[in-house]
Amino acid sequence: MSDYTLYSYFRSSCTARVRIALYLKGVTCDDIPINLLKNEHASSKHKELNPSGTVPLLVNNSSGFKIGQSVAALEYLEETHPEHSLLPKDAQARATIRQLVNIIACDIQPVTNLRIMRQVRSLGGVAENWNLALTTDGLQAYEAVAQGCAGKYSFADEVSLADCVLVPAVWNAQRFGVDMSKFPVIQGIMKNMEELDAVKRARYMVQSDTPEDLKQSK
Ligand SMILES: N[C@@H](CCC(=O)N[C@@H](CS)C(=O)NCC(=O)O)C(=O)O
């Protein structure tokens, strides 16, 4: 039996955050795909498990304990699997890493989420432009903070929770045409992160529910 079950969608950035942390820590997990385009996340069956009606949902297979918010799941994994730590001991360092996490998890992802894009379209807006503008704003903030603390990764030379959250946000940014050349610090971090096996395994195009026409073997 795997350590965890992850209710997931192949192109969910919030799921990919948790995947990267699980893989970095060497913790095993099985997927249960939830198709967002078919609204499976909005079903009463899924909402009984995760009242937020979103993915990811992380379930500890030994205890049955469930976490339906990705940042809470990341913090839980960090506390219960301290090996390959993703948070340093120093309080200021931890606060800076959490600041970076929140730029993405609180300021970018909620306003560019599928349900918001659908709402923008229903009001006659161009959801892709909306996404591009708000992601660009958020990444500007990330870049400015990271300029003061990045090394090989977002905070100095150790991979942290900030990197787990950054990587899929950049994948989304690339998909929506954000000009990443404006963010040289982030680009450097991405280059180093994408060399890691954990990140390669978390890519959208290699998941069990990635549609066949998008699937890549590597
Ligand atoms: N704050 C939540 C956000 C979860 C979330 O919005 N997940 C997206 C996929 S990345 C989702 O399920 N979207 C469904 C929708 O927008 O209807 C978390 O961090 O887990």
The ligand as an SDF file (V2000), in Angstrom:
LIG
                    3D

 20 19  0  0  0  0  0  0  0  0999 V2000
   -6.7150   26.8180   -2.1680 N   0  0  0  0  0  0  0  0  0  0  0  0
   -6.8880   25.5550   -2.8120 C   0  0  0  0  0  0  0  0  0  0  0  0
   -7.1800   25.7840   -4.2670 C   0  0  0  0  0  0  0  0  0  0  0  0
   -7.4470   24.4780   -4.9810 C   0  0  0  0  0  0  0  0  0  0  0  0
   -7.8810   24.7210   -6.4160 C   0  0  0  0  0  0  0  0  0  0  0  0
   -8.4400   25.7660   -6.7440 O   0  0  0  0  0  0  0  0  0  0  0  0
   -7.6130   23.7280   -7.2630 N   0  0  0  0  0  0  0  0  0  0  0  0
   -7.9950   23.8660   -8.6490 C   0  0  0  0  0  0  0  0  0  0  0  0
   -7.0420   23.1070   -9.5340 C   0  0  0  0  0  0  0  0  0  0  0  0
   -5.4210   23.7860   -9.4060 S   0  0  0  0  0  0  0  0  0  0  0  0
   -9.3880   23.3480   -8.8120 C   0  0  0  0  0  0  0  0  0  0  0  0
   -9.7420   22.3260   -8.2840 O   0  0  0  0  0  0  0  0  0  0  0  0
  -10.1980   24.1030   -9.5720 N   0  0  0  0  0  0  0  0  0  0  0  0
  -11.5310   23.7540   -9.8200 C   0  0  0  0  0  0  0  0  0  0  0  0
  -12.3820   24.9500  -10.1920 C   0  0  0  0  0  0  0  0  0  0  0  0
  -11.8400   26.0360  -10.3480 O   0  0  0  0  0  0  0  0  0  0  0  0
  -13.5730   24.7750  -10.3150 O   0  0  0  0  0  0  0  0  0  0  0  0
   -5.6330   24.6880   -2.6410 C   0  0  0  0  0  0  0  0  0  0  0  0
   -4.5480   25.2620   -2.5160 O   0  0  0  0  0  0  0  0  0  0  0  0
   -5.7490   23.4610   -2.5860 O   0  0  0  0  0  0  0  0  0  0  0  0
  1  2  1  0
  2  3  1  0
  2 18  1  0
  3  4  1  0
  4  5  1  0
  5  6  2  0
  5  7  1  0
  7  8  1  0
  8  9  1  0
  8 11  1  0
  9 10  1  0
 11 12  2  0
 11 13  1  0
 13 14  1  0
 14 15  1  0
 15 16  2  0
 15 17  1  0
 18 19  2  0
 18 20  1  0
M  END
$$$$
